[in-house]
Amino acid sequence: MALTGMQIYKQLPRTNCKKCGFPTCMAFAMQVAAKQKAISDCPDISEEATVALSEQSSPPMKLVKIGSGDTVFETGQETVMYRHEEKFHRKCGLAVKLAANLSIAELESGIDEINSRNFTRVGKEIKVEFCAIDLDGCSNPAERAQTAADKSRLPIILSGEDPLPMSTAAAAIKDKRPLIYRATAANIDDFIKIAADNKLPLAVSAGTLEELADFTLKAKDAGVEDMLLSFKGGNIGEAVRFSTHVRRSALINKFRPFGYPIISEFESDSEEIETVLIAAAAAKYSGIVLIKGREAWQVTPNLTIIQDIYTDPQVPNTVEAKLYEIGSPNENSPVMYTTNFSLTYFSVAGEVERSKIPSYICVVETEGLGVLNSWAGDKISVEKILKALKDQKVAEKVKHRKLIIPGLLPVFKAEIEDLSEWKEVIIGPETAKEIPGFLNRIWGK
Ligand code: SF4
């Protein structure tokens, strides 16, 4: 049975020294009870208390850190099978792999491309999280690893199944704490030694689930603490079966040998198919996904899916309800309103920007609901819109009194005109993508 915060608290030193990063021992105990911290994160805990608590209190899935300094990626320590039960805590990281036959100059240019794969979507940065380099068959593993360590702004994955280049590359950049990817039945002893000697995280694969459990236990006994369970194949059904089985075993059955995050890779000659398969693996429990394609069209669909899945469903996705200026609007610029659901706001703002007509957007507080949902849920009304316009002093910004309203909600037109100084209400388009054409038609010169 899970320990309560109070049971854990009783075993702590109770000095409130804050060394664990929490203001009190009780706050730390609550985090341990919620499986978000390990008891070992308290540096002053006694040996007896550790023995008494650690098995029962440690999270069912380990938190694994890859990288060093400012470029650390954390994966694992998930607590639920389904996002709606609570949330997924750590987003899946997209890794782009560079082939072993690239020259050093080509490798450098590939790393530059990977470094540049970051985008802004709904106001948040989405980006490739790892630079992975293939080592098998190359004659200069240490030089390749060092090049990646020097040029990449991201954590490194050293990829290969041949122990010789892997041990050379791992030793060369161990201070960067790369992931050793991946141990198989053919190299397990050598790869465990490489990971243990250099104190690096290790991805482990096996032919069967039973063998995988044996391998992770063996690696743990050898001193490898941080591991990922590796799936590599060409079949999405197998990938989902694998990831569902190990996640259930870890979270529901508390089976410790599977208590690690998953890393997935697909073997496909088609870049389009690989992109689709990676999206499915990102959606179904992978902590890291590896992809060969590094073009924007290959990485952005996966980054978008990852962002959507790993958004906290319990926290409304909102922007601040205030007056936003797009471009440099003046007293003759258009004025429109929208809701504070961030996807709605950023869609509207992006299309207004694309129209090249500087505008004011008055954002109305709707508790994070979009236009139709806020109307259905009684979160928007004429009174609320007029109050937002007044509070944000919109009338002081422009000399006209024209207001563009969302095309999905035209019913407010007459009431706004009757009750306010905004005497010309213009019904805008129903979708954001129509905004540039609409604005240029009614406001362009
Ligand atoms: S480090 Fe340990 S003793 Fe100090 S506040 Fe945290 S839990 Fe309490």
Residues whose N, C-alpha, C, O or C-beta is under 5 A from the ligand:
A	BS01	SF4	L12 P13 R14 T15 N16 C17 K18 K19 C20 F22 T24 C25 F28 C42 P43 D44
